[in-house]
């Protein structure tokens, strides 16, 4: 399945009362975004070490490490995530695997 279309299926996390008062920024503690709405679109046979993604109410995408759900969340715009996924599909990130 096309990963970009898969990301489109991730429903945006609606803002809870507490989320509407927080500043969303790159590197923020992922727990501040709440525990609901995280998905593992890149899950595989890697012993549970997965990336989790959440589509935020404003359209940006938060990514966290599943083994450290309270750790930092990286926040990406849809264009940034699209560029990363398209680049990875084209082999641009293959150097990360060797």
Z-matrix of the N, CA and C atoms (Angstrom, degrees):
N
C 1 1.447
C 2 1.525 1 108.90
N 3 1.296 2 116.19 1 140.89
C 4 1.450 3 121.74 2 179.42
C 5 1.522 4 109.31 3 -63.25
N 6 1.347 5 116.40 4 123.98
C 7 1.473 6 121.18 5 -175.44
C 8 1.527 7 112.41 6 -62.94
N 9 1.330 8 118.22 7 -34.38
C 10 1.460 9 119.46 8 179.44
C 11 1.512 10 109.75 9 -66.29
N 12 1.321 11 116.81 10 -43.86
C 13 1.463 12 119.16 11 176.97
C 14 1.528 13 109.89 12 -63.92
N 15 1.330 14 117.21 13 -35.34
C 16 1.460 15 120.84 14 177.85
C 17 1.525 16 109.80 15 -62.93
N 18 1.336 17 117.59 16 -41.43
C 19 1.468 18 120.37 17 178.17
C 20 1.525 19 110.26 18 -64.23
N 21 1.356 20 117.43 19 -34.39
C 22 1.458 21 120.32 20 178.74
C 23 1.526 22 111.41 21 -63.98
N 24 1.347 23 116.74 22 -27.25
C 25 1.464 24 120.22 23 179.35
C 26 1.519 25 112.07 24 -73.78
N 27 1.315 26 117.34 25 -18.85
C 28 1.460 27 119.82 26 178.83
C 29 1.514 28 107.43 27 -71.66
N 30 1.287 29 115.57 28 118.34
C 31 1.454 30 120.02 29 -177.21
C 32 1.525 31 110.28 30 -73.35
N 33 1.339 32 117.22 31 137.87
C 34 1.455 33 119.24 32 177.30
C 35 1.527 34 110.96 33 -59.09
N 36 1.316 35 114.87 34 139.65
C 37 1.457 36 120.96 35 176.47
C 38 1.517 37 107.61 36 -72.77
N 39 1.325 38 116.91 37 120.66
C 40 1.459 39 118.53 38 176.29
C 41 1.513 40 108.50 39 -73.38
N 42 1.286 41 114.65 40 146.63
C 43 1.461 42 118.83 41 -177.83
C 44 1.520 43 110.53 42 -75.49
N 45 1.304 44 114.06 43 129.77
C 46 1.452 45 118.13 44 172.81
C 47 1.514 46 106.66 45 -85.61
N 48 1.301 47 116.83 46 171.65
C 49 1.463 48 120.59 47 179.52
C 50 1.520 49 110.91 48 -55.47
N 51 1.336 50 117.20 49 -42.70
C 52 1.460 51 120.11 50 -177.92
C 53 1.524 52 111.58 51 -70.55
N 54 1.340 53 118.26 52 -34.18
C 55 1.456 54 120.51 53 -179.95
C 56 1.517 55 111.80 54 -70.82
N 57 1.305 56 118.54 55 -28.94
C 58 1.459 57 120.26 56 -177.10
C 59 1.524 58 111.73 57 -68.44
N 60 1.325 59 117.42 58 -14.09
C 61 1.458 60 120.58 59 -179.17
C 62 1.525 61 112.90 60 -106.40
N 63 1.327 62 118.11 61 7.16
C 64 1.459 63 119.28 62 -179.75
C 65 1.520 64 109.55 63 -106.88
N 66 1.328 65 114.63 64 150.76
C 67 1.454 66 120.77 65 174.78
C 68 1.523 67 106.70 66 -89.39
N 69 1.332 68 116.57 67 123.72
C 70 1.459 69 121.50 68 179.10
C 71 1.521 70 107.59 69 -89.86
N 72 1.323 71 116.01 70 121.86
C 73 1.466 72 120.39 71 -177.11
C 74 1.521 73 109.87 72 -144.93
N 75 1.319 74 115.44 73 157.67
C 76 1.449 75 122.55 74 -179.36
C 77 1.524 76 110.00 75 -64.32
N 78 1.332 77 116.64 76 127.96
C 79 1.458 78 121.67 77 179.56
C 80 1.514 79 114.52 78 90.85
N 81 1.310 80 116.99 79 1.64
C 82 1.470 81 119.87 80 179.80
C 83 1.530 82 109.60 81 -67.17
N 84 1.324 83 117.58 82 156.04
C 85 1.468 84 119.09 83 175.88
C 86 1.535 85 110.07 84 -61.80
N 87 1.315 86 116.39 85 124.69
C 88 1.467 87 120.85 86 -177.44
C 89 1.527 88 111.79 87 -59.01
N 90 1.324 89 117.72 88 -30.53
C 91 1.473 90 120.15 89 -179.04
C 92 1.531 91 111.36 90 -60.44
N 93 1.340 92 117.26 91 -25.73
C 94 1.465 93 120.18 92 179.36
C 95 1.525 94 112.10 93 -69.45
N 96 1.323 95 117.05 94 -16.31
C 97 1.465 96 121.04 95 176.53
C 98 1.520 97 111.98 96 -87.89
N 99 1.319 98 116.88 97 -4.77
C 100 1.455 99 121.62 98 179.57
C 101 1.514 100 112.19 99 92.71
N 102 1.303 101 116.07 100 171.99
C 103 1.462 102 121.19 101 -177.69
C 104 1.529 103 112.23 102 -101.14
N 105 1.311 104 118.18 103 -12.48
C 106 1.463 105 122.15 104 -179.80
C 107 1.524 106 110.31 105 -90.27
N 108 1.328 107 116.42 106 142.62
C 109 1.455 108 120.95 107 172.58
C 110 1.518 109 115.60 108 99.20
N 111 1.328 110 118.03 109 -2.15
C 112 1.464 111 121.08 110 177.96
C 113 1.531 112 108.92 111 -81.59
N 114 1.340 113 116.61 112 138.29
C 115 1.462 114 123.44 113 179.47
C 116 1.518 115 109.19 114 -129.23
N 117 1.328 116 116.25 115 156.01
C 118 1.470 117 122.10 116 179.21
C 119 1.527 118 109.62 117 -112.88
N 120 1.341 119 117.93 118 73.88
C 121 1.466 120 118.71 119 -178.69
C 122 1.518 121 113.58 120 -70.66
N 123 1.330 122 118.97 121 -15.91
C 124 1.463 123 122.14 122 -178.06
C 125 1.512 124 110.87 123 -111.33
N 126 1.289 125 118.63 124 22.24
C 127 1.455 126 122.15 125 -178.66
C 128 1.520 127 110.20 126 -68.17
N 129 1.294 128 115.48 127 146.15
C 130 1.457 129 119.10 128 179.15
C 131 1.511 130 110.41 129 -161.08
N 132 1.306 131 115.96 130 -161.99
C 133 1.453 132 121.99 131 -178.74
C 134 1.514 133 111.86 132 -83.85
N 135 1.294 134 116.76 133 56.24
C 136 1.459 135 120.84 134 -176.83
C 137 1.529 136 112.85 135 -115.85
N 138 1.305 137 116.90 136 25.06
C 139 1.459 138 120.42 137 176.67
C 140 1.512 139 114.87 138 72.66
N 141 1.324 140 117.97 139 21.98
C 142 1.458 141 120.71 140 177.56
C 143 1.513 142 114.52 141 91.49
N 144 1.314 143 117.98 142 -0.93
C 145 1.468 144 120.60 143 176.20
C 146 1.518 145 108.42 144 -84.67
N 147 1.317 146 115.87 145 94.76
C 148 1.456 147 121.04 146 -173.62
C 149 1.525 148 110.42 147 -127.09
N 150 1.318 149 114.05 148 157.21
C 151 1.451 150 119.75 149 168.30
C 152 1.515 151 107.17 150 -88.41
N 153 1.309 152 115.88 151 143.09
C 154 1.458 153 121.14 152 174.30
C 155 1.520 154 107.19 153 -118.31
N 156 1.322 155 115.63 154 142.32
C 157 1.456 156 120.93 155 -179.31
C 158 1.515 157 110.29 156 -126.03
N 159 1.326 158 114.78 157 147.87
C 160 1.464 159 121.78 158 176.19
C 161 1.523 160 107.11 159 -136.11
N 162 1.324 161 116.08 160 128.03
C 163 1.454 162 120.21 161 174.20
C 164 1.522 163 107.04 162 -85.85
N 165 1.312 164 116.01 163 120.48
C 166 1.462 165 121.27 164 -176.20
C 167 1.520 166 110.76 165 -81.82
N 168 1.325 167 116.86 166 162.95
C 169 1.460 168 122.53 167 -176.95
C 170 1.524 169 111.94 168 -58.96
N 171 1.345 170 117.76 169 -29.42
C 172 1.462 171 120.18 170 -179.14
C 173 1.527 172 112.83 171 -88.29
N 174 1.352 173 117.44 172 4.57
C 175 1.447 174 121.62 173 177.08
C 176 1.516 175 114.55 174 97.67
N 177 1.334 176 118.18 175 -16.24
C 178 1.458 177 119.68 176 177.52
C 179 1.522 178 109.90 177 -71.51
N 180 1.328 179 115.68 178 165.89
C 181 1.464 180 121.60 179 -177.73
C 182 1.519 181 108.87 180 -119.59
N 183 1.330 182 115.76 181 127.73
C 184 1.462 183 121.66 182 174.98
C 185 1.517 184 107.69 183 -99.05
N 186 1.340 185 117.04 184 139.37
C 187 1.457 186 123.07 185 178.69
C 188 1.519 187 108.01 186 -127.64
N 189 1.332 188 116.73 187 137.07
C 190 1.462 189 121.49 188 177.05
C 191 1.519 190 109.37 189 -140.47
N 192 1.313 191 116.00 190 163.55
C 193 1.466 192 122.71 191 176.17
C 194 1.525 193 107.63 192 -84.73
N 195 1.325 194 117.43 193 128.12
C 196 1.463 195 120.27 194 -175.69
C 197 1.528 196 112.65 195 -64.28
N 198 1.327 197 117.67 196 -29.47
C 199 1.469 198 119.76 197 -179.59
C 200 1.521 199 111.98 198 -79.88
N 201 1.334 200 117.98 199 -5.87
C 202 1.465 201 122.35 200 178.79
C 203 1.528 202 109.27 201 -137.52
N 204 1.343 203 117.50 202 64.89
C 205 1.460 204 120.25 203 -174.27
C 206 1.526 205 114.48 204 -63.86
N 207 1.318 206 117.77 205 -16.66
C 208 1.464 207 120.48 206 176.69
C 209 1.525 208 111.85 207 -94.65
N 210 1.335 209 116.51 208 -3.88
C 211 1.459 210 121.47 209 -178.90
C 212 1.522 211 111.66 210 -73.40
N 213 1.326 212 116.31 211 -167.32
C 214 1.457 213 119.67 212 -175.68
C 215 1.524 214 112.96 213 -71.33
N 216 1.320 215 114.91 214 146.19
C 217 1.464 216 122.09 215 172.69
C 218 1.520 217 107.52 216 -104.47
N 219 1.312 218 115.85 217 130.79
C 220 1.457 219 120.30 218 173.39
C 221 1.518 220 107.13 219 -93.72
N 222 1.320 221 116.19 220 132.13
C 223 1.458 222 121.88 221 -174.30
C 224 1.531 223 108.73 222 -110.67
N 225 1.331 224 116.29 223 124.95
C 226 1.459 225 121.97 224 -177.83
C 227 1.524 226 110.35 225 -123.63
N 228 1.328 227 115.58 226 147.99
C 229 1.461 228 120.03 227 171.64
C 230 1.523 229 107.94 228 -76.94
N 231 1.322 230 117.76 229 161.40
C 232 1.467 231 118.90 230 175.74
C 233 1.533 232 112.19 231 -57.80
N 234 1.329 233 117.90 232 -37.81
C 235 1.470 234 120.67 233 178.80
C 236 1.523 235 111.53 234 -65.04
N 237 1.326 236 117.34 235 -40.16
C 238 1.467 237 120.48 236 177.91
C 239 1.525 238 111.18 237 -64.46
N 240 1.329 239 117.08 238 -43.69
C 241 1.461 240 120.14 239 -179.92
C 242 1.522 241 110.41 240 -66.83
N 243 1.321 242 116.62 241 -40.51
C 244 1.460 243 120.94 242 177.82
C 245 1.531 244 110.33 243 -60.67
N 246 1.335 245 117.50 244 -45.15
C 247 1.466 246 121.34 245 179.83
C 248 1.525 247 110.47 246 -62.86
N 249 1.333 248 117.79 247 -40.65
C 250 1.457 249 120.64 248 179.29
C 251 1.526 250 111.20 249 -64.38
N 252 1.317 251 116.84 250 -48.57
C 253 1.462 252 120.68 251 -177.71
C 254 1.527 253 110.77 252 -64.51
N 255 1.323 254 117.43 253 -44.52
C 256 1.460 255 120.15 254 178.79
C 257 1.530 256 110.78 255 -63.75
N 258 1.333 257 117.17 256 -40.97
C 259 1.462 258 120.82 257 177.84
C 260 1.519 259 111.66 258 -63.87
N 261 1.326 260 116.69 259 -42.39
C 262 1.465 261 120.50 260 178.61
C 263 1.528 262 110.40 261 -63.42
N 264 1.319 263 116.85 262 -41.96
C 265 1.468 264 120.32 263 178.68
C 266 1.519 265 111.35 264 -63.83
N 267 1.331 266 117.05 265 -30.92
C 268 1.465 267 121.56 266 -179.18
C 269 1.525 268 112.13 267 -84.77
N 270 1.340 269 117.59 268 -1.92
C 271 1.456 270 120.91 269 177.46
C 272 1.520 271 115.02 270 91.84
N 273 1.332 272 117.51 271 3.14
C 274 1.462 273 121.04 272 -177.66
C 275 1.528 274 111.91 273 -63.43
N 276 1.313 275 117.62 274 -28.66
C 277 1.474 276 121.20 275 -178.01
C 278 1.522 277 113.00 276 -98.27
N 279 1.298 278 118.37 277 10.36
C 280 1.469 279 121.00 278 -178.34
C 281 1.521 280 112.57 279 -59.15
N 282 1.324 281 118.08 280 -27.02
C 283 1.467 282 120.28 281 178.71
C 284 1.526 283 111.81 282 -60.89
N 285 1.329 284 118.13 283 -22.42
C 286 1.463 285 121.92 284 178.33
C 287 1.528 286 112.03 285 -69.86
N 288 1.310 287 117.17 286 -19.28
C 289 1.464 288 121.25 287 -176.36
C 290 1.513 289 114.11 288 -94.35
N 291 1.310 290 118.05 289 -8.23
C 292 1.466 291 119.53 290 -177.62
C 293 1.520 292 112.12 291 -106.47
